[in-house]
Amino acid sequence: MDAVLEPRKQAVLDTKKMLDEARITEQRAALCDAAGQALYNPSKFTLRTLAEINADILSGERDYDAAVLASGTATPC
């Protein structure tokens, strides 16, 4: 789904921001127009960005675990 929506993603985000700033609550038609599709994703996230965030979190957890083990303050089970 993201592959279909991604080419117009920035247009959707820009339109969403403009509509929110103008306090327009009925946004569906304008966002569909911006997406060029019958559906849209107004989230700043895509599957790709969520995967990158997840990889960063996992990397940080491994770094934290290694630091705790190296400090001698924790013992693995």
C-alpha contacts under 8 A as a table, 3 or more apart, distances in Angstrom:
res1	aa1	res2	aa2	distance
1	M	4	V	5.37
1	M	5	L	6.47
2	D	5	L	5.01
2	D	6	E	5.54
2	D	46	T	6.56
2	D	47	L	6.92
3	A	6	E	5.41
3	A	7	P	7.66
4	V	7	P	7.11
5	L	8	R	5.98
5	L	9	K	6.10
5	L	35	A	6.81
5	L	37	Q	7.90
5	L	40	Y	6.78
5	L	41	N	7.40
6	E	9	K	4.84
7	P	10	Q	7.82
8	R	11	A	5.33
8	R	12	V	6.40
8	R	34	A	7.01
8	R	35	A	5.31
8	R	36	G	7.36
9	K	12	V	5.19
9	K	13	L	6.29
9	K	35	A	6.90
9	K	41	N	7.56
9	K	42	P	7.99
10	Q	13	L	5.00
10	Q	14	D	6.02
11	A	14	D	5.12
11	A	15	T	6.04
11	A	34	A	5.67
11	A	35	A	6.92
12	V	15	T	5.11
12	V	16	K	5.98
12	V	31	L	5.84
12	V	34	A	5.22
12	V	35	A	5.74
12	V	40	Y	7.34
12	V	41	N	7.48
12	V	42	P	6.30
13	L	16	K	5.06
13	L	17	K	6.16
13	L	42	P	5.92
13	L	43	S	7.63
13	L	44	K	7.17
14	D	17	K	5.18
14	D	18	M	6.25
15	T	18	M	5.08
15	T	19	L	6.09
15	T	30	A	7.42
15	T	31	L	6.62
15	T	34	A	6.84
16	K	19	L	5.14
16	K	20	D	6.04
16	K	27	Q	7.61
16	K	31	L	6.87
16	K	42	P	6.75
17	K	20	D	5.13
17	K	21	E	6.09
18	M	21	E	5.16
18	M	22	A	6.19
19	L	22	A	5.06
19	L	23	R	6.08
19	L	24	I	5.21
19	L	25	T	7.61
19	L	27	Q	6.96
20	D	23	R	4.83
20	D	24	I	5.97
20	D	25	T	7.47
21	E	24	I	7.72
24	I	27	Q	6.67
26	E	29	A	7.77
27	Q	30	A	5.53
27	Q	31	L	6.05
28	R	31	L	5.22
28	R	32	C	6.06
29	A	32	C	5.15
29	A	33	D	6.15
30	A	33	D	5.05
30	A	34	A	6.18
31	L	34	A	4.92
31	L	35	A	6.07
31	L	40	Y	6.56
32	C	35	A	4.99
32	C	36	G	5.92
32	C	37	Q	5.58
32	C	38	A	5.62
32	C	39	L	5.78
32	C	40	Y	5.93
33	D	36	G	5.02
33	D	37	Q	6.88
35	A	38	A	7.84
35	A	39	L	7.18
35	A	40	Y	5.76
37	Q	40	Y	6.86
43	S	46	T	7.59
45	F	48	R	7.94
45	F	49	T	5.84
45	F	50	L	6.38
46	T	49	T	5.23
46	T	50	L	6.14
47	L	50	L	5.15
47	L	51	A	6.10
48	R	51	A	5.16
48	R	52	E	6.29
49	T	52	E	5.00
49	T	53	I	6.15
50	L	53	I	5.04
50	L	54	N	6.08
51	A	54	N	5.02
51	A	55	A	6.14
52	E	55	A	5.08
52	E	56	D	6.23
53	I	56	D	5.09
53	I	57	I	6.21
54	N	57	I	5.07
54	N	58	L	6.15
55	A	58	L	5.12
55	A	59	S	6.05
56	D	59	S	5.06
56	D	60	G	6.10
57	I	60	G	5.06
57	I	61	E	6.17
58	L	61	E	5.05
58	L	62	R	6.26
59	S	62	R	5.17
59	S	63	D	6.23
60	G	63	D	5.02
60	G	64	Y	6.09
61	E	64	Y	5.00
61	E	65	D	6.04
62	R	65	D	5.05
62	R	66	A	6.09
63	D	66	A	5.17
63	D	67	A	6.19
64	Y	67	A	5.11
64	Y	68	V	6.19
65	D	68	V	5.20
65	D	69	L	6.17
66	A	69	L	5.18
66	A	70	A	6.02
67	A	70	A	5.05
67	A	71	S	6.11
68	V	71	S	5.17
68	V	72	G	6.64
68	V	73	T	6.13
68	V	74	A	6.13
69	L	72	G	5.41
69	L	73	T	6.64
69	L	74	A	5.65
69	L	75	T	6.63
69	L	76	P	7.67
70	A	73	T	7.95
71	S	74	A	7.66
72	G	75	T	7.12
